[in-house]
Amino acid sequence: MKKDTSAAKGTRASTPRAGAARAVTVTDIADAIGVSRATVSLVLRGSPLVNVDTRARVEAELRRQRYVYNRGAANLRRRTSTSVALVINDLSNPFFAEFASGVDEALGAKGYVTLLGSTGESPERQQAVLTTLMEHTPAGLILSPAEGSDATEVRQALGFNANVLLFNRELNGGDWDFLTLDNQQGAYLATRHLIERGHQRIAFFGGHADSSSCHQRRTGYAQALAEAGLKVQPDWLIESAPNRLEAAARSGELFAGEVPTAAVCYNDTVALGLMLGLASRGVQPGRDFAVTGFDDISEAAVAMPPLTTLTVNPRERGRQAAELLLQRLDDPTAAPRRTVAPVQLRIRDSSGPAVG
């Protein structure tokens, strides 16, 4: 192996000629800006040990020389790495417990061990989790980003050449593989179902508008309303964290002005929380107020009343995510792929007809 023979820091060595057959190497980058190969490798791995100025110089030179993935070296690394990282935004959500089980089943069948991390919807926690997991040099990463995530910060934690699959939330500026649910179509189906049951005052409850999945679901909701000649009422777009406790706590906002008769909820845990909040006010879900969810977690079928929802089969989605990542490991230089998983409306008792 060629040794790093660059002179003192700041010495600039010659770089490969444009169009040369030889691929740009880590040594070429290091020689060009007078740093060690180890420093360049640390930047590529997203290590926090490199100071900001040095990192910027290295990244600029990587772009200038158009450094690309060394597939042969990547294959060698994959043969020695038997782990895949899975980082999810809310481990308390039963959807993600089922999703993680599916990921682990599919990876285990191929001889990989799953390294699990949870961010609790905190971008700061996410950076810490990603940085720590990357120290174990996993072969790849499946990430369901925390709300408010920044693609540049995520890339800094992961390095340039990480094999990444994002799940259900997009990151602007990211160029990774992406598996998403058909969020817009699902919310459209739920809203149209409520309209067909006679509801005209329909809220969208839960989630945060700046989340890509929430934005897509609100778009489907608005589409169904528009087709029926109904308008979106801003007072009926109620945000909450996508969990049961906050949804229950914010259910009273539905009664602050003109009261809707139904709500399309961001997900099942929000819907279950809303039903608890309604019941605490003496409003019976399914009879006095219609509710739909999204995900079809196991609890949805045994809730009181059973929850009308969009079924997405979270365990199967986990297996699908793992399979897509394994495809990326087999072909790390392929163009990023976007995959949309279909959803189906499952009608149960929570979405009763409009009263009166």
N, C-alpha and C positions, 0 to 999 in steps of 0.2 A: 504493500500500500504506500502511495506517495506521501511523504511527510510534509507538514506545513513548514515551508522554508521562507515565508514572507518576512520582510524586515520589520523594523519598528513600526508601531501603530501609525497609520496614516499613509504608509508606502503603498503605492498603487501598482499592481502587477498587470500584465497584459491579460485581456479577456478573449474568449473565443471569437473568431471571425464570424461575421454574419453569414449564415448559410453553411457553416462548417458542419461536418457529419457528426463530430463528437458531441455527445450530450453535455450540457453544463452540469458541473458537479459542485458539491459543497465546498471543495477546495478552491474552485474558481471564484466562488462568491467570497470566501474568506480572504484569498489573495488580493482581490480587487479593492477591498476596503481596509486591509491590514488588521483583521481580527483572526482569531483561531477558528479552526474547523468546529471545535466544541461549542464555541459561541454561536455559530450559524446553526448547528444542530439544536441547541437550546431554543433558539428563536423558532425554528421549524416545529418544535414540539410544544411551543407556547409556554415555555418555562418562565415563571416570574423572577428568576434569578438574573435575567438580563435587564440592564437599566434602560430607561425609556429612549434615550438618545441613540444608544447602540442598536436597540431593536429597530428604530426607525431607519437607520442607515442600512441595516441588513435587509429589511423588507423592501426598501427602495432598490437595492442592488438585485434582489431576487426578481423584482418586476423588470428591471432594466435588462437583465440577461435572460429573461423569460425562462427561469428555472422551472422544470417540469418534473413530475413524479417519475422516479426510477422504478419501473415496474418490477424488474428482476429483484431489486433490493426489497421492494414491498412484499413480493411473494415470499422472500426469505424471512422477513419479519413476521409474516402471518403464520408461517410454519412454527415459529417459536412462541407466538402469542395465542393462548388458548382462552382468552377472556374477551367479552364484549360488555361495554358499559351501557346501562339503561338508566336514564335520568328523567324522572317524571315530576310534574309540577304539584301534585296533590295526592300523596299516598293515602290520605284518609278517605278519598273518594272511592267507593267500591268499584267503579268503572276501571280505575287504574290498577287495582288489585287483580282484577280479572285479566286486564291487558298484560300486566307483568307476567302472570302465569303463562299466558300464551307465548310471550317472548321466550321465557325460560324453557318451555317445552320444546320449541322449535330449535333453539340454539343448543340445548342439551343433546338433542338427537344428532347433531353434527359435531359433538365433542367439545363445545364451548361452555365455559362457565360465565354466568351473568353477574356482573358487578352492579349492584343497585344503589342509586342515590335519589334523594327526594329534596326538592327545593322549597316546598311550602309557599309557592308563588312569589319567592323573593329573588330578584335578579342578582343581588349581592351574594346570597347563599348559593345561587346557581354557579357563580364564578368560582367560589371556593370549592364546591363539589366537583366541578369539571377539572379544575387545576389538580386536585388531589387524585382523581381517578386517572387522569392522563399520566401521572407518575407511574402507574402500573402498566403503561403502554398497551392498552387494550387494542385488539385488532380493529374495532369500530365502535361507534356510539349511536344509540337510539335516544333522541332527545325530544321530550314534550316541553317546549319552552315555558318558562314562567312569564306571567303577564308583565309587560314592560321591558322584555329582553331586547338587547341591542346586538345586532349581528356582528358588529366590529368587535365588541367585547367578547362575545362567544368565540369568534375566530381567534382572538388573542389567547384565550385559554386553551384552545384545541390545537393551534398550530396550522400551518398551511395545508398539510397533506392528510388530515384526519378523514377517515371514512365515516360519513355522518348521514343519518336519516332523521329528518324532522317529522314529528307526528302532530297533525291537526292544527298547529299554529304556525303560520308563516313568519319569517324574519326578513324584513326588507333589506336587500343587499346581500343576502345569503345565496349561495349557489349549490346547495346541497340537495340530495334526494328528499322528496316530500311525499308523505302518505297522509291524506286527509279524508275525512268523512264528507259525504255530500250534504254539507250543512245547509246550504240555501234551499235545496230541494226538500230536505227534511222539514224545515220550518214552514215552507210553503204547504206541504201536505197537511201538517198539523193545523195550520190556520184555516185552510180550505175545509177541513173536516169540521171545525167549529162553526164556520159560516154555514155549512150544509145542515148543521143541527140548529140553526136559527139564531146564532149569536151574531150581533153586530157591534157590540162594544167589547173589543178584545184587546187585552194588554199584552205586552211582551215583558216578561219578568225575569230578571237575573242576568248575570254576566256583566262584563264591562265593555263599553262600546269600542274601545281602542284595541280589543282583542280581535284578531282576524276571524276566528271562529264565531264570535258573537256578532261581529259585523255581517258575516255571511248569513247567519240565521235571521238577523233582523231584516236583511234584504229579502229573504224568502217570505217572511211574514208580511212585509210591506207589499210585495208583489201580489200575494193572495188577496190582501185588502183592496188593492187598486183594481184588480180584476172584478171584484164584487161591487165596485163603486163606493168603497169605504175609505176614509182618510185615516192616516196615522195620527193619533193624538199624542203630542209630546208628553203630556202628564201620565200617559200609560206606558211609557218606556222607562221602566224602573230598574236601575242598576243595583247589583249586589255582588259580593264575592260568590263564586260558584260553589257554595256549600249550604248545608241545611240550616245551621244556626243563624247566619245572617239573613237568609231568605225568610225565615220565620220572623225575625226581628223587624224586617222591613215590609211585612205584609200589610201593615196598617196604612201604608202610602197608597194603596189601592182605594182607600175609602176617604181620601182627602178632598175630593171634589165629586164630579159625576162618576158614579161607580160602574166599572165594567162588569160584565157577566161571565167572563172567561179570561184565561191567561195562557199564552204559549210560553212555557218556561225554557230557560237556557239549557238546563239538563235535568236529569232525574232527581239529583240530590236537592237542587233548587225547588223542584216541583213538590217533593216530599216535605221540605221545610215550609213552603207556602201552604200546603194542606194543613200542617200543624198550626200555622198562624191563623188560617181561616177558622179552624175548629175552635181555637181559643176565643174567637169573637162570636161564636154561636152560628157561624156560617158553615153549612155542611158541603164539603167538596163533592162534586158529582151530582148533587141535587140542586143546591142553591148557587153554585159557582163551578164552572167547568175548568179543568186543569189538564194540560198535556205536558209531557216531559221529553227527554231526548237521551238515548243511550240504551234503555231497557236493561238496567242492572237487575240482578236476581231479585232484589227486594221489591221491584216495581210490581211484579205479579201478585204479591201477597200483601201489598199496602192496603189500607182501609180508606177509601175504596181502591181496588186495583187500578193502577195508573195506565192511562192511554199514553203511548210514547212512541218514539222512533227506535226501532230495533237495529242495532249495528253489530251485535255479536262481538263484544269487547275481547273475549279470549281469542276468537278467530282473527281479529284485527292485530292482536299481539303476534300471533303466528305469522301473519302476512308481513308485519313490520320486520320480523326477524329474517324472513325469506328474502325480502328486498335488500336488507343489509348484506346478507350472504352473497347475493348477486353482485353487489358493489365490491365486496372483497375479491370476488373472482375477476372483476373487470374495473379496477380503480380509475382508469382513464376515460371511461364512458361518460357521455354527457349526462348532466343531472336529469333525473326522471321524476315526474309528478304523477301520482296514482290517486284516484278518487274512488273510495269505497262506497257502494250504494247503501241506502237506508230504506226501511219499509215501515209504514205506519201500522202499529198494533193497537187496535181499539179495545179499551176496557171500560170500566164503569165510571172513571173519573171525569169523562167528557160528556156529561149528560146534556140533554137539550135545553135550550133557553126556556126560562119559566115566564109565563105571562105574555 
